[in-house]
């Protein structure tokens, strides 16, 4: 699942993850969507600001998919973002400054490693 | 410029950088995809991706125009 309120980024990340071998079968644009759609996903990629950050929603997403790879991709400075998600077990915290192909590769590599263990 | 004005200006710059980052990422990402997958994409996918690039560029232009207008007229 990819959730981002920027449709261009959402479509881009979905395409790049598919290219990296991750099947994306659902997309959302809000924290409400993220909570509603997360169940059953092996890989969940969410933006932080959709349009605001909702810590309770992030916690609900993690609770819905305790074993999934949970990646947060943000345009915020990572130090600031890390403080905001500190109460939830996030597997990857990635910056939108990082080339998106690399973001997708890191998520795919982590998911492959996590599923092999 | 007072210290308060300086802080406001810095905060606006941080927000501006934040707002521009996503559409810029979209532009660079789709350009990479279009280049890498040029022989595999359908015409429909190619049109969609080009449309996304154009939309992101327009979004950046709107953000910069808004910032310029606010600086000229005040917030």
N, CA and C atoms of all chains as a GROMACS GRO file, in nm:
protein
  576
    1UNK      N    1   0.084  -0.119   0.000
    1UNK     CA    2   0.000   0.000   0.000
    1UNK      C    3   0.088   0.124   0.000
    2UNK      N    4   0.048   0.219  -0.077
    2UNK     CA    5   0.115   0.349  -0.075
    2UNK      C    6   0.010   0.455  -0.044
    3UNK      N    7   0.036   0.535   0.060
    3UNK     CA    8  -0.054   0.644   0.096
    3UNK      C    9   0.023   0.775   0.095
    4UNK      N   10  -0.021   0.868   0.014
    4UNK     CA   11   0.038   1.001   0.009
    4UNK      C   12  -0.066   1.094  -0.050
    5UNK      N   13  -0.078   1.214   0.010
    5UNK     CA   14  -0.180   1.306  -0.040
    5UNK      C   15  -0.135   1.379  -0.166
    6UNK      N   16  -0.012   1.357  -0.209
    6UNK     CA   17   0.035   1.410  -0.337
    6UNK      C   18   0.019   1.301  -0.442
    7UNK      N   19  -0.079   1.315  -0.532
    7UNK     CA   20  -0.108   1.206  -0.625
    7UNK      C   21   0.011   1.169  -0.714
    8UNK      N   22   0.089   1.271  -0.753
    8UNK     CA   23   0.205   1.241  -0.836
    8UNK      C   24   0.305   1.152  -0.763
    9UNK      N   25   0.333   1.184  -0.639
    9UNK     CA   26   0.428   1.104  -0.562
    9UNK      C   27   0.373   0.965  -0.537
   10UNK      N   28   0.243   0.958  -0.511
   10UNK     CA   29   0.180   0.828  -0.484
   10UNK      C   30   0.194   0.737  -0.606
   11UNK      N   31   0.162   0.788  -0.722
   11UNK     CA   32   0.171   0.709  -0.845
   11UNK      C   33   0.316   0.674  -0.875
   12UNK      N   34   0.406   0.769  -0.855
   12UNK     CA   35   0.549   0.744  -0.879
   12UNK      C   36   0.601   0.633  -0.790
   13UNK      N   37   0.575   0.645  -0.661
   13UNK     CA   38   0.629   0.546  -0.566
   13UNK      C   39   0.570   0.408  -0.597
   14UNK      N   40   0.442   0.403  -0.631
   14UNK     CA   41   0.381   0.274  -0.666
   14UNK      C   42   0.450   0.213  -0.788
   15UNK      N   43   0.477   0.294  -0.889
   15UNK     CA   44   0.543   0.245  -1.010
   15UNK      C   45   0.685   0.197  -0.979
   16UNK      N   46   0.757   0.272  -0.898
   16UNK     CA   47   0.895   0.235  -0.866
   16UNK      C   48   0.899   0.108  -0.780
   17UNK      N   49   0.805   0.096  -0.688
   17UNK     CA   50   0.802  -0.024  -0.605
   17UNK      C   51   0.768  -0.146  -0.690
   18UNK      N   52   0.676  -0.130  -0.783
   18UNK     CA   53   0.645  -0.242  -0.874
   18UNK      C   54   0.769  -0.281  -0.952
   19UNK      N   55   0.844  -0.181  -0.999
   19UNK     CA   56   0.967  -0.207  -1.074
   19UNK      C   57   1.066  -0.283  -0.987
   20UNK      N   58   1.065  -0.254  -0.856
   20UNK     CA   59   1.157  -0.320  -0.763
   20UNK      C   60   1.104  -0.453  -0.713
   21UNK      N   61   0.988  -0.495  -0.763
   21UNK     CA   62   0.936  -0.627  -0.728
   21UNK      C   63   0.831  -0.630  -0.619
   22UNK      N   64   0.784  -0.514  -0.576
   22UNK     CA   65   0.680  -0.508  -0.472
   22UNK      C   66   0.547  -0.480  -0.542
   23UNK      N   67   0.451  -0.570  -0.523
   23UNK     CA   68   0.319  -0.551  -0.584
   23UNK      C   69   0.239  -0.453  -0.500
   24UNK      N   70   0.198  -0.343  -0.560
   24UNK     CA   71   0.117  -0.242  -0.489
   24UNK      C   72  -0.027  -0.257  -0.537
   25UNK      N   73  -0.115  -0.302  -0.446
   25UNK     CA   74  -0.252  -0.327  -0.489
   25UNK      C   75  -0.352  -0.227  -0.432
   26UNK      N   76  -0.304  -0.132  -0.353
   26UNK     CA   77  -0.394  -0.030  -0.304
   26UNK      C   78  -0.318   0.099  -0.277
   27UNK      N   79  -0.389   0.210  -0.298
   27UNK     CA   80  -0.330   0.343  -0.276
   27UNK      C   81  -0.430   0.427  -0.199
   28UNK      N   82  -0.378   0.518  -0.118
   28UNK     CA   83  -0.464   0.608  -0.043
   28UNK      C   84  -0.405   0.747  -0.039
   29UNK      N   85  -0.483   0.842   0.014
   29UNK     CA   86  -0.436   0.980   0.015
   29UNK      C   87  -0.450   1.047   0.151
   30UNK      N   88  -0.480   0.968   0.254
   30UNK     CA   89  -0.501   1.028   0.386
   30UNK      C   90  -0.469   0.924   0.493
   31UNK      N   91  -0.460   0.974   0.617
   31UNK     CA   92  -0.440   0.880   0.727
   31UNK      C   93  -0.563   0.790   0.745
   32UNK      N   94  -0.680   0.844   0.713
   32UNK     CA   95  -0.802   0.762   0.720
   32UNK      C   96  -0.790   0.645   0.622
   33UNK      N   97  -0.743   0.674   0.500
   33UNK     CA   98  -0.722   0.568   0.401
   33UNK      C   99  -0.619   0.467   0.451
   34UNK      N  100  -0.511   0.519   0.509
   34UNK     CA  101  -0.404   0.431   0.554
   34UNK      C  102  -0.455   0.330   0.657
   35UNK      N  103  -0.533   0.381   0.752
   35UNK     CA  104  -0.588   0.293   0.856
   35UNK      C  105  -0.685   0.193   0.795
   36UNK      N  106  -0.766   0.240   0.702
   36UNK     CA  107  -0.869   0.155   0.642
   36UNK      C  108  -0.810   0.048   0.552
   37UNK      N  109  -0.700   0.078   0.483
   37UNK     CA  110  -0.648  -0.011   0.380
   37UNK      C  111  -0.531  -0.098   0.423
   38UNK      N  112  -0.474  -0.072   0.539
   38UNK     CA  113  -0.348  -0.137   0.576
   38UNK      C  114  -0.359  -0.288   0.595
   39UNK      N  115  -0.472  -0.334   0.649
   39UNK     CA  116  -0.483  -0.475   0.687
   39UNK      C  117  -0.450  -0.567   0.570
   40UNK      N  118  -0.366  -0.665   0.596
   40UNK     CA  119  -0.332  -0.763   0.494
   40UNK      C  120  -0.212  -0.727   0.409
   41UNK      N  121  -0.160  -0.607   0.424
   41UNK     CA  122  -0.046  -0.565   0.342
   41UNK      C  123   0.086  -0.616   0.401
   42UNK      N  124   0.179  -0.651   0.315
   42UNK     CA  125   0.313  -0.689   0.360
   42UNK      C  126   0.405  -0.569   0.363
   43UNK      N  127   0.374  -0.471   0.278
   43UNK     CA  128   0.456  -0.350   0.271
   43UNK      C  129   0.363  -0.230   0.274
   44UNK      N  130   0.387  -0.139   0.368
   44UNK     CA  131   0.305  -0.019   0.381
   44UNK      C  132   0.398   0.102   0.372
   45UNK      N  133   0.369   0.191   0.278
   45UNK     CA  134   0.448   0.312   0.261
   45UNK      C  135   0.355   0.430   0.282
   46UNK      N  136   0.388   0.515   0.377
   46UNK     CA  137   0.302   0.629   0.408
   46UNK      C  138   0.382   0.758   0.412
   47UNK      N  139   0.318   0.864   0.368
   47UNK     CA  140   0.371   0.998   0.386
   47UNK      C  141   0.340   1.040   0.530
   48UNK      N  142   0.413   1.134   0.582
   48UNK     CA  143   0.388   1.176   0.720
   48UNK      C  144   0.276   1.280   0.726
   49UNK      N  145   0.282   1.375   0.637
   49UNK     CA  146   0.189   1.488   0.640
   49UNK      C  147   0.078   1.466   0.538
   50UNK      N  148  -0.039   1.420   0.585
   50UNK     CA  149  -0.149   1.389   0.491
   50UNK      C  150  -0.283   1.441   0.541
   51UNK      N  151  -0.321   1.564   0.545
   51UNK     CA  152  -0.235   1.681   0.529
   51UNK      C  153  -0.161   1.719   0.656
   52UNK      N  154  -0.200   1.658   0.769
   52UNK     CA  155  -0.128   1.677   0.894
   52UNK      C  156  -0.081   1.540   0.940
   53UNK      N  157   0.010   1.536   1.034
   53UNK     CA  158   0.052   1.409   1.090
   53UNK      C  159  -0.044   1.368   1.201
   54UNK      N  160  -0.088   1.242   1.196
   54UNK     CA  161  -0.179   1.190   1.297
   54UNK      C  162  -0.112   1.071   1.366
   55UNK      N  163  -0.048   1.094   1.478
   55UNK     CA  164   0.027   0.988   1.545
   55UNK      C  165  -0.059   0.867   1.580
   56UNK      N  166  -0.184   0.893   1.619
   56UNK     CA  167  -0.272   0.780   1.654
   56UNK      C  168  -0.299   0.693   1.532
   57UNK      N  169  -0.313   0.755   1.416
   57UNK     CA  170  -0.338   0.680   1.294
   57UNK      C  171  -0.217   0.594   1.257
   58UNK      N  172  -0.097   0.650   1.273
   58UNK     CA  173   0.024   0.572   1.245
   58UNK      C  174   0.030   0.450   1.337
   59UNK      N  175  -0.005   0.471   1.463
   59UNK     CA  176  -0.006   0.360   1.559
   59UNK      C  177  -0.110   0.256   1.518
   60UNK      N  178  -0.226   0.300   1.470
   60UNK     CA  179  -0.329   0.206   1.425
   60UNK      C  180  -0.282   0.127   1.303
   61UNK      N  181  -0.212   0.194   1.213
   61UNK     CA  182  -0.159   0.124   1.096
   61UNK      C  183  -0.063   0.014   1.141
   62UNK      N  184   0.029   0.048   1.231
   62UNK     CA  185   0.126  -0.051   1.278
   62UNK      C  186   0.053  -0.166   1.349
   63UNK      N  187  -0.049  -0.134   1.426
   63UNK     CA  188  -0.124  -0.238   1.498
   63UNK      C  189  -0.196  -0.330   1.399
   64UNK      N  190  -0.240  -0.275   1.286
   64UNK     CA  191  -0.312  -0.355   1.187
   64UNK      C  192  -0.220  -0.452   1.113
   65UNK      N  193  -0.092  -0.412   1.100
   65UNK     CA  194   0.004  -0.494   1.026
   65UNK      C  195   0.134  -0.507   1.105
   66UNK      N  196   0.131  -0.579   1.217
   66UNK     CA  197   0.246  -0.585   1.306
   66UNK      C  198   0.370  -0.644   1.241
   67UNK      N  199   0.354  -0.726   1.138
   67UNK     CA  200   0.470  -0.792   1.077
   67UNK      C  201   0.508  -0.732   0.942
   68UNK      N  202   0.437  -0.631   0.898
   68UNK     CA  203   0.465  -0.573   0.767
   68UNK      C  204   0.585  -0.479   0.773
   69UNK      N  205   0.645  -0.455   0.659
   69UNK     CA  206   0.745  -0.348   0.648
   69UNK      C  207   0.670  -0.216   0.643
   70UNK      N  208   0.697  -0.131   0.742
   70UNK     CA  209   0.631  -0.001   0.749
   70UNK      C  210   0.735   0.107   0.720
   71UNK      N  211   0.717   0.175   0.608
   71UNK     CA  212   0.810   0.280   0.567
   71UNK      C  213   0.738   0.414   0.567
   72UNK      N  214   0.799   0.512   0.630
   72UNK     CA  215   0.748   0.648   0.627
   72UNK      C  216   0.840   0.730   0.537
   73UNK      N  217   0.780   0.795   0.438
   73UNK     CA  218   0.857   0.878   0.345
   73UNK      C  219   0.811   1.021   0.364
   74UNK      N  220   0.903   1.112   0.389
   74UNK     CA  221   0.863   1.247   0.428
   74UNK      C  222   0.950   1.355   0.365
   75UNK      N  223   0.887   1.472   0.347
   75UNK     CA  224   0.961   1.588   0.300
   75UNK      C  225   1.016   1.669   0.418
   76UNK      N  226   0.978   1.629   0.539
   76UNK     CA  227   1.032   1.694   0.659
   76UNK      C  228   1.179   1.657   0.675
   77UNK      N  229   1.252   1.737   0.750
   77UNK     CA  230   1.386   1.698   0.788
   77UNK      C  231   1.376   1.570   0.871
   78UNK      N  232   1.465   1.478   0.848
   78UNK     CA  233   1.452   1.346   0.911
   78UNK      C  234   1.462   1.352   1.063
   79UNK      N  235   1.542   1.442   1.114
   79UNK     CA  236   1.551   1.453   1.259
   79UNK      C  237   1.417   1.490   1.320
   80UNK      N  238   1.352   1.588   1.261
   80UNK     CA  239   1.218   1.630   1.304
   80UNK      C  240   1.119   1.516   1.287
   81UNK      N  241   1.123   1.448   1.173
   81UNK     CA  242   1.031   1.337   1.148
   81UNK      C  243   1.052   1.223   1.247
   82UNK      N  244   1.177   1.194   1.278
   82UNK     CA  245   1.208   1.084   1.371
   82UNK      C  246   1.145   1.109   1.507
   83UNK      N  247   1.150   1.235   1.552
   83UNK     CA  248   1.089   1.268   1.681
   83UNK      C  249   0.939   1.245   1.677
   84UNK      N  250   0.879   1.275   1.564
   84UNK     CA  251   0.733   1.264   1.554
   84UNK      C  252   0.686   1.119   1.551
   85UNK      N  253   0.766   1.028   1.496
   85UNK     CA  254   0.722   0.888   1.484
   85UNK      C  255   0.785   0.801   1.592
   86UNK      N  256   0.850   0.862   1.689
   86UNK     CA  257   0.930   0.786   1.786
   86UNK      C  258   0.848   0.684   1.865
   87UNK      N  259   0.719   0.709   1.881
   87UNK     CA  260   0.638   0.619   1.964
   87UNK      C  261   0.586   0.498   1.888
   88UNK      N  262   0.613   0.490   1.759
   88UNK     CA  263   0.562   0.379   1.679
   88UNK      C  264   0.680   0.306   1.616
   89UNK      N  265   0.671   0.174   1.606
   89UNK     CA  266   0.779   0.096   1.542
   89UNK      C  267   0.771   0.112   1.391
   90UNK      N  268   0.855   0.202   1.342
   90UNK     CA  269   0.865   0.227   1.197
   90UNK      C  270   0.993   0.159   1.148
   91UNK      N  271   0.983   0.083   1.042
   91UNK     CA  272   1.100   0.011   0.992
   91UNK      C  273   1.196   0.100   0.914
   92UNK      N  274   1.138   0.192   0.837
   92UNK     CA  275   1.221   0.279   0.755
   92UNK      C  276   1.166   0.420   0.762
   93UNK      N  277   1.254   0.517   0.777
   93UNK     CA  278   1.216   0.659   0.773
   93UNK      C  279   1.302   0.722   0.665
   94UNK      N  280   1.239   0.760   0.555
   94UNK     CA  281   1.315   0.800   0.436
   94UNK      C  282   1.274   0.940   0.392
   95UNK      N  283   1.371   1.011   0.337
   95UNK     CA  284   1.348   1.149   0.296
   95UNK      C  285   1.308   1.156   0.149
   96UNK      N  286   1.217   1.249   0.120
   96UNK     CA  287   1.181   1.273  -0.019
   96UNK      C  288   1.293   1.346  -0.095
   97UNK      N  289   1.398   1.384  -0.024
   97UNK     CA  290   1.516   1.439  -0.092
   97UNK      C  291   1.599   1.328  -0.156
   98UNK      N  292   1.586   1.209  -0.101
   98UNK     CA  293   1.658   1.094  -0.156
   98UNK      C  294   1.598   1.060  -0.292
   99UNK      N  295   1.680   1.029  -0.392
   99UNK     CA  296   1.625   0.992  -0.522
   99UNK      C  297   1.519   0.883  -0.506
  100UNK      N  298   1.402   0.901  -0.564
  100UNK     CA  299   1.292   0.807  -0.542
  100UNK      C  300   1.324   0.663  -0.579
  101UNK      N  301   1.406   0.643  -0.681
  101UNK     CA  302   1.444   0.507  -0.716
  101UNK      C  303   1.518   0.442  -0.600
  102UNK      N  304   1.600   0.522  -0.533
  102UNK     CA  305   1.674   0.469  -0.418
  102UNK      C  306   1.579   0.442  -0.301
  103UNK      N  307   1.480   0.530  -0.282
  103UNK     CA  308   1.380   0.508  -0.177
  103UNK      C  309   1.311   0.374  -0.200
  104UNK      N  310   1.267   0.351  -0.322
  104UNK     CA  311   1.197   0.226  -0.355
  104UNK      C  312   1.289   0.106  -0.335
  105UNK      N  313   1.415   0.119  -0.375
  105UNK     CA  314   1.510   0.009  -0.360
  105UNK      C  315   1.532  -0.025  -0.212
  106UNK      N  316   1.544   0.077  -0.130
  106UNK     CA  317   1.564   0.052   0.014
  106UNK      C  318   1.445  -0.019   0.074
  107UNK      N  319   1.324   0.023   0.034
  107UNK     CA  320   1.204  -0.041   0.086
  107UNK      C  321   1.199  -0.186   0.040
  108UNK      N  322   1.224  -0.209  -0.087
  108UNK     CA  323   1.220  -0.344  -0.141
  108UNK      C  324   1.326  -0.433  -0.076
  109UNK      N  325   1.447  -0.380  -0.059
  109UNK     CA  326   1.553  -0.458   0.004
  109UNK      C  327   1.518  -0.494   0.148
  110UNK      N  328   1.463  -0.396   0.220
  110UNK     CA  329   1.426  -0.424   0.359
  110UNK      C  330   1.316  -0.528   0.364
  111UNK      N  331   1.216  -0.513   0.279
  111UNK     CA  332   1.104  -0.609   0.278
  111UNK      C  333   1.154  -0.750   0.246
  112UNK      N  334   1.247  -0.761   0.152
  112UNK     CA  335   1.302  -0.892   0.117
  112UNK      C  336   1.379  -0.952   0.235
  113UNK      N  337   1.458  -0.869   0.299
  113UNK     CA  338   1.534  -0.916   0.416
  113UNK      C  339   1.440  -0.957   0.529
  114UNK      N  340   1.337  -0.876   0.552
  114UNK     CA  341   1.244  -0.903   0.662
  114UNK      C  342   1.168  -1.033   0.637
  115UNK      N  343   1.134  -1.059   0.513
  115UNK     CA  344   1.054  -1.179   0.484
  115UNK      C  345   1.140  -1.305   0.481
  116UNK      N  346   1.272  -1.286   0.473
  116UNK     CA  347   1.359  -1.404   0.467
  116UNK      C  348   1.396  -1.454   0.607
  117UNK      N  349   1.373  -1.370   0.705
  117UNK     CA  350   1.413  -1.402   0.842
  117UNK      C  351   1.316  -1.488   0.919
  118UNK      N  352   1.611   4.416   1.015
  118UNK     CA  353   1.510   4.310   1.041
  118UNK      C  354   1.520   4.270   1.188
  119UNK      N  355   1.406   4.263   1.255
  119UNK     CA  356   1.408   4.224   1.395
  119UNK      C  357   1.432   4.074   1.404
  120UNK      N  358   1.462   4.030   1.528
  120UNK     CA  359   1.484   3.886   1.548
  120UNK      C  360   1.357   3.808   1.513
  121UNK      N  361   1.241   3.868   1.549
  121UNK     CA  362   1.114   3.800   1.520
  121UNK      C  363   1.093   3.787   1.369
  122UNK      N  364   1.124   3.898   1.297
  122UNK     CA  365   1.111   3.893   1.151
  122UNK      C  366   1.205   3.787   1.092
  123UNK      N  367   1.325   3.779   1.150
  123UNK     CA  368   1.422   3.681   1.104
  123UNK      C  369   1.372   3.539   1.123
  124UNK      N  370   1.310   3.515   1.240
  124UNK     CA  371   1.255   3.381   1.268
  124UNK      C  372   1.141   3.348   1.173
  125UNK      N  373   1.054   3.449   1.147
  125UNK     CA  374   0.943   3.427   1.055
  125UNK      C  375   0.995   3.394   0.916
  126UNK      N  376   1.098   3.469   0.873
  126UNK     CA  377   1.152   3.447   0.739
  126UNK      C  378   1.213   3.308   0.729
  127UNK      N  379   1.280   3.265   0.837
  127UNK     CA  380   1.341   3.131   0.835
  127UNK      C  381   1.234   3.024   0.828
  128UNK      N  382   1.126   3.044   0.906
  128UNK     CA  383   1.018   2.946   0.907
  128UNK      C  384   0.952   2.937   0.770
  129UNK      N  385   0.934   3.053   0.705
  129UNK     CA  386   0.873   3.053   0.572
  129UNK      C  387   0.963   2.981   0.472
  130UNK      N  388   1.092   3.000   0.488
  130UNK     CA  389   1.186   2.932   0.397
  130UNK      C  390   1.180   2.781   0.417
  131UNK      N  391   1.170   2.740   0.543
  131UNK     CA  392   1.160   2.596   0.572
  131UNK      C  393   1.034   2.538   0.508
  132UNK      N  394   0.924   2.611   0.522
  132UNK     CA  395   0.799   2.565   0.461
  132UNK      C  396   0.808   2.562   0.309
  133UNK      N  397   0.875   2.663   0.252
  133UNK     CA  398   0.890   2.669   0.107
  133UNK      C  399   0.970   2.549   0.056
  134UNK      N  400   1.080   2.521   0.123
  134UNK     CA  401   1.163   2.406   0.085
  134UNK      C  402   1.082   2.277   0.096
  135UNK      N  403   1.008   2.265   0.205
  135UNK     CA  404   0.924   2.146   0.225
  135UNK      C  405   0.823   2.132   0.112
  136UNK      N  406   0.756   2.241   0.076
  136UNK     CA  407   0.649   2.234  -0.024
  136UNK      C  408   0.703   2.205  -0.164
  137UNK      N  409   0.825   2.250  -0.191
  137UNK     CA  410   0.882   2.228  -0.324
  137UNK      C  411   0.941   2.088  -0.341
  138UNK      N  412   0.976   2.027  -0.229
  138UNK     CA  413   1.050   1.901  -0.236
  138UNK      C  414   0.970   1.790  -0.303
  139UNK      N  415   0.843   1.776  -0.269
  139UNK     CA  416   0.765   1.665  -0.325
  139UNK      C  417   0.747   1.678  -0.475
  140UNK      N  418   0.700   1.792  -0.528
  140UNK     CA  419   0.686   1.798  -0.674
  140UNK      C  420   0.819   1.783  -0.748
  141UNK      N  421   0.927   1.830  -0.687
  141UNK     CA  422   1.058   1.813  -0.751
  141UNK      C  423   1.096   1.666  -0.757
  142UNK      N  424   1.066   1.594  -0.649
  142UNK     CA  425   1.090   1.450  -0.647
  142UNK      C  426   1.008   1.380  -0.753
  143UNK      N  427   0.885   1.422  -0.769
  143UNK     CA  428   0.796   1.363  -0.870
  143UNK      C  429   0.855   1.384  -1.010
  144UNK      N  430   0.902   1.504  -1.037
  144UNK     CA  431   0.958   1.533  -1.169
  144UNK      C  432   1.080   1.445  -1.196
  145UNK      N  433   1.173   1.443  -1.102
  145UNK     CA  434   1.295   1.366  -1.126
  145UNK      C  435   1.264   1.217  -1.134
  146UNK      N  436   1.174   1.170  -1.049
  146UNK     CA  437   1.141   1.028  -1.049
  146UNK      C  438   1.076   0.981  -1.178
  147UNK      N  439   0.978   1.056  -1.226
  147UNK     CA  440   0.912   1.015  -1.350
  147UNK      C  441   1.005   1.028  -1.469
  148UNK      N  442   1.093   1.128  -1.469
  148UNK     CA  443   1.189   1.139  -1.578
  148UNK      C  444   1.281   1.017  -1.581
  149UNK      N  445   1.323   0.973  -1.464
  149UNK     CA  446   1.406   0.852  -1.457
  149UNK      C  447   1.330   0.730  -1.509
  150UNK      N  448   1.205   0.718  -1.467
  150UNK     CA  449   1.122   0.604  -1.511
  150UNK      C  450   1.103   0.607  -1.662
  151UNK      N  451   1.071   0.724  -1.715
  151UNK     CA  452   1.048   0.736  -1.859
  151UNK      C  453   1.174   0.698  -1.936
  152UNK      N  454   1.289   0.734  -1.881
  152UNK     CA  455   1.414   0.701  -1.948
  152UNK      C  456   1.444   0.552  -1.938
  153UNK      N  457   1.427   0.498  -1.818
  153UNK     CA  458   1.465   0.359  -1.793
  153UNK      C  459   1.370   0.261  -1.860
  154UNK      N  460   1.244   0.296  -1.865
  154UNK     CA  461   1.144   0.203  -1.915
  154UNK      C  462   1.088   0.244  -2.051
  155UNK      N  463   1.163   0.324  -2.124
  155UNK     CA  464   1.108   0.381  -2.247
  155UNK      C  465   1.059   0.276  -2.345
  156UNK      N  466   1.121   0.158  -2.345
  156UNK     CA  467   1.079   0.055  -2.441
  156UNK      C  468   0.967  -0.033  -2.387
  157UNK      N  469   0.935  -0.016  -2.257
  157UNK     CA  470   0.838  -0.108  -2.196
  157UNK      C  471   0.703  -0.042  -2.168
  158UNK      N  472   0.701   0.089  -2.165
  158UNK     CA  473   0.578   0.160  -2.128
  158UNK      C  474   0.481   0.164  -2.245
  159UNK      N  475   0.353   0.150  -2.210
  159UNK     CA  476   0.251   0.171  -2.313
  159UNK      C  477   0.239   0.321  -2.339
  160UNK      N  478   0.172   0.354  -2.450
  160UNK     CA  479   0.156   0.496  -2.482
  160UNK      C  480   0.075   0.565  -2.372
  161UNK      N  481  -0.021   0.489  -2.318
  161UNK     CA  482  -0.106   0.543  -2.210
  161UNK      C  483  -0.024   0.573  -2.085
  162UNK      N  484   0.067   0.480  -2.050
  162UNK     CA  485   0.152   0.502  -1.932
  162UNK      C  486   0.245   0.620  -1.956
  163UNK      N  487   0.300   0.626  -2.077
  163UNK     CA  488   0.392   0.735  -2.109
  163UNK      C  489   0.320   0.869  -2.096
  164UNK      N  490   0.195   0.876  -2.151
  164UNK     CA  491   0.118   0.999  -2.142
  164UNK      C  492   0.087   1.034  -1.998
  165UNK      N  493   0.055   0.931  -1.918
  165UNK     CA  494   0.025   0.958  -1.777
  165UNK      C  495   0.148   1.014  -1.706
  166UNK      N  496   0.262   0.951  -1.728
  166UNK     CA  497   0.383   0.995  -1.659
  166UNK      C  498   0.423   1.136  -1.702
  167UNK      N  499   0.412   1.165  -1.830
  167UNK     CA  500   0.445   1.300  -1.878
  167UNK      C  501   0.349   1.402  -1.818
  168UNK      N  502   0.223   1.361  -1.806
  168UNK     CA  503   0.125   1.449  -1.743
  168UNK      C  504   0.159   1.478  -1.598
  169UNK      N  505   0.209   1.376  -1.528
  169UNK     CA  506   0.247   1.393  -1.388
  169UNK      C  507   0.366   1.490  -1.376
  170UNK      N  508   0.459   1.480  -1.470
  170UNK     CA  509   0.574   1.572  -1.469
  170UNK      C  510   0.525   1.715  -1.489
  171UNK      N  511   0.437   1.733  -1.586
  171UNK     CA  512   0.386   1.866  -1.614
  171UNK      C  513   0.309   1.922  -1.496
  172UNK      N  514   0.228   1.838  -1.432
  172UNK     CA  515   0.149   1.882  -1.317
  172UNK      C  516   0.240   1.923  -1.201
  173UNK      N  517   0.345   1.846  -1.178
  173UNK     CA  518   0.437   1.878  -1.069
  173UNK      C  519   0.512   2.009  -1.097
  174UNK      N  520   0.549   2.031  -1.222
  174UNK     CA  521   0.617   2.156  -1.258
  174UNK      C  522   0.523   2.274  -1.237
  175UNK      N  523   0.396   2.256  -1.273
  175UNK     CA  524   0.298   2.363  -1.253
  175UNK      C  525   0.277   2.390  -1.105
  176UNK      N  526   0.279   2.285  -1.026
  176UNK     CA  527   0.264   2.301  -0.881
  176UNK      C  528   0.380   2.382  -0.824
  177UNK      N  529   0.501   2.353  -0.869
  177UNK     CA  530   0.618   2.429  -0.822
  177UNK      C  531   0.606   2.575  -0.863
  178UNK      N  532   0.561   2.599  -0.983
  178UNK     CA  533   0.545   2.736  -1.030
  178UNK      C  534   0.442   2.810  -0.945
  179UNK      N  535   0.331   2.742  -0.912
  179UNK     CA  536   0.226   2.804  -0.830
  179UNK      C  537   0.279   2.836  -0.690
  180UNK      N  538   0.357   2.745  -0.634
  180UNK     CA  539   0.413   2.768  -0.501
  180UNK      C  540   0.504   2.890  -0.503
  181UNK      N  541   0.588   2.900  -0.604
  181UNK     CA  542   0.681   3.012  -0.612
  181UNK      C  543   0.606   3.143  -0.640
  182UNK      N  544   0.503   3.138  -0.724
  182UNK     CA  545   0.423   3.258  -0.751
  182UNK      C  546   0.354   3.307  -0.625
  183UNK      N  547   0.302   3.212  -0.547
  183UNK     CA  548   0.233   3.245  -0.423
  183UNK      C  549   0.331   3.309  -0.325
  184UNK      N  550   0.450   3.254  -0.316
  184UNK     CA  551   0.553   3.307  -0.227
  184UNK      C  552   0.593   3.448  -0.270
  185UNK      N  553   0.611   3.465  -0.399
  185UNK     CA  554   0.647   3.598  -0.450
  185UNK      C  555   0.537   3.698  -0.419
  186UNK      N  556   0.409   3.660  -0.444
  186UNK     CA  557   0.296   3.751  -0.421
  186UNK      C  558   0.284   3.787  -0.274
  187UNK      N  559   0.306   3.689  -0.186
  187UNK     CA  560   0.297   3.717  -0.042
  187UNK      C  561   0.407   3.812   0.001
  188UNK      N  562   0.524   3.798  -0.056
  188UNK     CA  563   0.635   3.887  -0.021
  188UNK      C  564   0.610   4.028  -0.073
  189UNK      N  565   0.541   4.038  -0.187
  189UNK     CA  566   0.516   4.171  -0.243
  189UNK      C  567   0.404   4.244  -0.169
  190UNK      N  568   0.300   4.164  -0.130
  190UNK     CA  569   0.182   4.227  -0.071
  190UNK      C  570   0.175   4.208   0.079
  191UNK      N  571   0.256   4.119   0.135
  191UNK     CA  572   0.249   4.088   0.277
  191UNK      C  573   0.156   3.970   0.298
  192UNK      N  574   0.175   3.890   0.406
  192UNK     CA  575   0.094   3.770   0.434
  192UNK      C  576  -0.049   3.807   0.469
   0.00000   0.00000   0.00000
